[in-house]
Amino acid sequence: MKASINPRTRGERPRHLLSNKRKGGSEPLDDAELMSFIVDPFVVKKKGQTNEFRDGNMTMKQLVILAVITVAALAGGTVIANAQVVVERGLPSNAPAPHAGPEGQYQVTNGTDPSLPTHTIYRPADLNALGEQKLPIVAWGNGGCINSGRSAEKFLNAIAAHGFFIVAIGPDNVPPPDLSGLKPGEPLPPLPPEMVTKSSQLIDGINWAISENSRADSPYYGKLDTNAIAVMGGSCGGMQAIAVSGDPRVKTSIIWNSGVLTVDQRPGRPGMYLPAVKDDLKKFHAPVAYFIGGPKDVAYKASEDDFKLIDGVPLFNANLNVGHGGTGDQPNGGWWGEVGVAWLSWQLKGDKGAAKMFEGENCGLCVEPDWTVKKKNMK
């Protein structure tokens, strides 16, 4: 039977790439900060508070929540103990002005395919318009490792519009928990175990896409480039991407607002579910890009540690002072959309023009005043 996807157009039902605030520079994360890094997909609007998205000329007002969270993790049935968490959404007060990413050439559809109910597909709507072009495959892990394929919808729509086939963990009909009715001072409810995902689901998505490309009655038959595969993810999902980057089919990895937490960054939590460990960094075999939200990003310290440890592969590390949430909520994904499309176009499509953003001493991003760039094993 021919599979179908529920159509949704680009820009519909935007979800913010969620942000948290660390207490300062580069000291290890305390338990509260660590929990906000792992459990970051909660969106709460209390009475008398607004929660606007920063998009175009809109600003997102910061929302600070003090809560007690208990999370059950899937890995080994581990349970994370109670911890007080201060979560702050929004951009730092001195963040650069919103930046519109490049408009993609394709209209986008997204939805869950009946043959892969655990994931959400983002792709150009009209596959016939591709002609001889084949779509590279990109597997995506969500912030908070949450089981919602729409948690980064606007950002993934923006990437797919440039001719990419994205398989995001989580079905399209499971939104992040609706906490709009939460009363002031009321603790956040537990995150159900079924809302926590596994790194292996990135591989599941890749395997499914490759299979669909070879299945004669699939709508994707012969439409996908199975030799051009990337893994990427935000925050906790970024650690999931790191965990599976050793797969020999992966041609590049993008780590958004993430990095592998070390033992000293998880005091008293030896059994906590974390998708990756530092040894996973040794498994990188293809070019890697880290895009981080600057020192205010809760993942900043971990990403700096990763930069020191990763060796033997081209490594690009770039920071923009936007905090843990990035810019995926801005028009066409903002700066995150622009650098993501350029990196994927270079690595998966061989676009030499896109490479100029990253290659050379005076690379396009190197000379942008709001960005801080460093590299290893690349010109």
N, C-alpha and C positions, 0 to 999 in steps of 0.2 A: 504494500500500500504506500502511496506517495505521501511523504511527510509534509507537514505544513507548519507555518509559523504565524502566530497572531501578529498582524502588522501593527507597528507603532512608528510614528514619524519622529524624526530627530527633534530633540528639544522638548518632548512631551514628558511630563511627570519628572522634573529634575530632582536629583538627590545630591546633597552636598557630600564631597569627600571630607569626612569628619575630622575635626581637629581637637587637640588637647594641648595643654600648656605645661611645660616642665618648669621647674623652679629657677633655673638659671643655667649658666655655662655648661660645664662638662662633668659635673659630679655625678656619681652613680645614681640611678633612679631609685627612689624609695618605693615602698610597697604601693602607696597610693598612686604614684606616677606610673608604675609598672602596670597596675590594673587599668589605668586610663589608656595605656598603650594597647593592651590586649583587648579590652572591652570598650572600644571607642565608637561603635555605631549607634549609640543611643542619641535620640533627638527628643528633647523635652521642651515644651512651651508651657510655663506655668501661668496662672492667672496674673494679669497685669504686666506680663512680659511679652515682648515680640521676638520673633525669630525669622528675620528677613534674610533672603539670600542675596549675597553680593554678586550682582550680575548687571553688567553695563553701568548705568548710573545709580544702581541701588547699592545700599550698604547693609552688611549683616551686623546687627547689634549683638554684642557678646552676651552669651548666656552662661552663667556659672551655676553649677549644681553641686551641692554637697550631699553625697549619698552613701549608703552601705550596699555593696553589691556582693552577691554570692553567685558564682558561676560554676556550672557542671561542665567539664570538658569531656570530649569524646575519647581522647587518647587514654586508654587504659582505665577509663572510668574515673580519672583523677578529678577531685573536687578542689576548687580554689577556695581558700578560706575567706571570711569576711574581711573587707578592707575599706577604709574611708577613702573616697575618691573625689577630687575636685576636677571637674571637666569644664574646660573653657572652649567654646566654639568661636570661630571668627578669625580674622587676620590680625597680626600684630599691629599696634597703632602706627608704627612707622613702616608698614609694608608699602611696596611700590604700588602705583596706581594700577587699576585693572587693565589687562592687556588682552585684546581679542586675538584668539588663535586663528589660523588660516581656515577659510571656508573650504570644505571638502567638495569634490566634484560629483558625489553621489548622494541621492536621497537614501535614507537608512530605514531599515525595519529591524525590530528586535522582538524576541519572544522565545518561549520554550518549545523546542521540537518534541513531538510525541515520542520519538525514539530515544530522546535523552532528557527525561523529565527532571533531572537533577541540576540542569544548567540552563543558562539563557544565552541565546545567540544574537550577536549584533553583526549586521552585514549590509552591503548595498542592497536596496530593495529589488532592483531590476537586474537579475543575473544575466539576462540576455544582452544587456547593454555593455557587458564586459568584453564582448568579442573574444579575442584570443587570450586576453589577460586572465591570469589565474590569481586568486586571492591568497596571500600569505595567511597562515594560521597563528592566532595569538591567544594564549590561554591566560585568564585573569583570575587572581585571588583577591577577595574583598577585604576592605578595612574591617578590623575586628574578627577576621576569619568568619564572618557572619554568613549564614546560608540564605542570602537574598541576592538574586541576580540583578536587581535594580538598584543596589546600593550606590553604584557609581554610574548611573544610567546616562546622564548628560555627557560625562567625560568619555565614556565608551562609544556613545553615538558619534561624538566628534572624531574619534580615531577611525571608526569604521567607515565614515564618510569619505575617507581618503583611499578606500579600496583595501580594507583588511577584514578578515573573517575572525571575529572574536568569540571565544567560548568562555563565558564567565560562570564561575561556580555559583550555584543557587538557582532555583526556579524563578520564573518571572512573576508568579502570583504570591510570593512570600515577601512582603515588605519588612523593613526593620520594625521592631516593636513599636506600637503606637502608645506613646506615653503622654499624650496631650491632656488626659484627664488627671494626671498626677497632681496632687495637692502640694502646696508649698511645705517643705520640710519632710515630705513623705519619702521613704527610701525607695530606690529603684527595685523593681521585682527581679527575681532570678532570671538569667538568660537560659531558656530551655535547652537541654542538650541537643535537640534536633536543629537548633539554630547555629551550632558550631560545626565547622567543616574540617576536612582533612586535606593535607597537601596532595595526597594521591588523586584527589578529584581533578587537579590540573592535568595529570596524565590521562585520567579517564576522558577528559574533554578532547585532548589531542588524539587519543586512540579512536574516539568516535568520529572525529573530523576526517581522519585518514581513511577510515572504513567507508564513510559516506562518499568520499571522493571516488572510491573504486566500485561502489554499488550501482549497477546500471540503472535502477529505477529511482535513484536518489535525486532530489533537485540539485544536489551539489556535485553530481557525477562529472568528473573532469574539470570542475570549476576552481579547485583549490590547489595551491602550490605546496605539496607535502614535503618539499625540500627547503621550505622557508618557514620555520616555526620559531616562535618566541614565547617565553613565559614572562609574566609581569604581575605585579600586585601592589596594593597600597597598605602600608602599616603592617598589621599582622599578615595580610595577604602577600606582602612583600617577602616576609620570611618563608611563606609557603613556596613562593617562586624560587627563592634561594635553595630550599630543600630539594627541589626537583630539577635544578639546573644541570645536574650531572647527566641527565638523560642525553644520550649521544645525538638525538634528533634535534635538540635545541640549538638554534643558531645564534641566539642572543637572549639576554635577560635584562629587564628593566625593573629596578627596585625603587619604588616611590615612597618617600617619607617612611623609610624603614631601615632596618639593619638587625644583625643578630645580637640579641641580648646576651651578656656574659653572666657568669655565676654571681659576680659581685653586684650585678644589677638586679638580681632577684633574691634578695636576702630573705631567708625563712620560707622560701617557696620551692624547695627542691623537687616537688612533684608537679609543679605547674606545667600546664600544656603550653609549650612553645614549639612552633613548627620547625625551627631550625636551630642548629648549634654551630659553633665556630668551625668545627671540622668540616661542615658542609661547604665552607668557602673554598676548600681545597678541590672540590669537585667541579668548579667552574672550568669549562674547556672552550668557551666562546666569549666574544666581547660582552662586557657588562657595563651598564650605565646606572648610576645612582642619582636621583633627583630629589633633593632634600630641602626642607623649608627653613634652613638656617638654624642658628643657635636656639631659637625659640621652639624648634621642632623637637618633640619628645624623643624622636629617633636620631637626633643629631649625634650624640655621643656614640651610639652603636654603629652608625654609618662611618664615623671617623675611625673607630677601631677596625671595621671591616676594610677600610682603605689601606691600612697598614698591613693587614694580613693577606689580602688577595695578591697573588703573584702569578705570572705565567700567562696571563690573558690581557688583552686590551681592556683598560678600566678607565671610565670617565665618571668623575664625581663633580656635581654642580649644585650649588646652594643658592636659593633665592629666599629672601626674608619674608616668607608668607606663612610660617608656622606649619603645624602638622597636617593641616587640611589641604595644602596645595592650592591650585587654582582651577581644578577641574570644573568648578561651578561657574566660572566666568565664560563669556561668549566663546564658543568653539573650543572650550577647555582652557582658555587663557594660555599662559606660558607653558603649562603642563601639556596642553594640546599641541602646541607648536613644537616643543622639543621632542615629544613622544612620536609625533608623525615623522619628524625629520630623522630620528634615530632608527625607527622601524623601516622607513623608506630606504635609508642607507644600507642597513644590515640585511634586510630581507628582499629588497628590490634592486639593490646595486645602484641607487641613485647618487651619482657623484656630486650633484648640486647640493643635495641634502647633507652630504659628508662635510661640506665646508663649514657647517655650523659647529663641528666638533674637531676637525683636523687642523693641525698647524698651530704655531705660537699665537697667531692672531685669528684664531677661529671665530666664527660669528658670535658664539656665546661668550668666548673669552673677552671680547671687546665690549660686551654689554655692561654698562656701569652698575647695574643692579645685581649682577651675577658674580659669584666666586667659583672659579673653575680650577680643578687640578686633575692630572692624568698620570697613568702608568702604562708602560708598554704600548704607547701609541704616540704618533707625532702630533 
